[in-house]
Amino acid sequence: MSTPASPCGYHLAVRVIETIPVAWSPYAVTFSHDGTRLAIGGGSWYGLGGITLIDLRTRERADLTMGPIDPSLLTHKRKDVAQRSVSGLAFTADDRHLLVSTWTSGVGQGAALAFEVDH
């Protein structure tokens, strides 16, 4: 797909090169700093989210489903529906850890999590 020239004279061309299926709606996507891994996080209004981590060299894929949050950590009334969705992802500068922000079903409070990532 090509678009008309912008006022600066540049053309913008965009095309889909790959579709990556995940088991939930993706809300966050990030590459590791070294460019070898891709992390995709998401969920739904009801939580039930997770993280997909893909090694871009080997195409090996790891899928992690986010389990329920400990109900004692919640302050909202619906402690029975505390399934998590992933709202944000970031690799540390050395790519050894993946930091994840979450929210629970019904957009309730979640938690920030840190995962160690194998090289």
LINMOKA-V143052 format. One record per run of one state. SS is the DSSP state (A for helix, B for strand, O for the rest). FROM is the first residue (numbers start at 0). TO is the last residue. If there is no record, write none. Layout:
<<SS & FROM & TO> <SS & FROM & TO>>
This chain:
<<O & 0 & 0> <B & 1 & 1> <O & 2 & 11> <B & 12 & 12> <O & 13 & 23> <B & 24 & 30> <O & 31 & 35> <B & 36 & 43> <O & 44 & 45> <B & 46 & 54> <O & 55 & 59> <B & 60 & 64> <O & 65 & 66> <B & 67 & 67> <O & 68 & 69> <A & 70 & 72> <O & 73 & 81> <B & 82 & 90> <O & 91 & 95> <B & 96 & 103> <A & 104 & 106> <B & 107 & 115> <O & 116 & 118>>
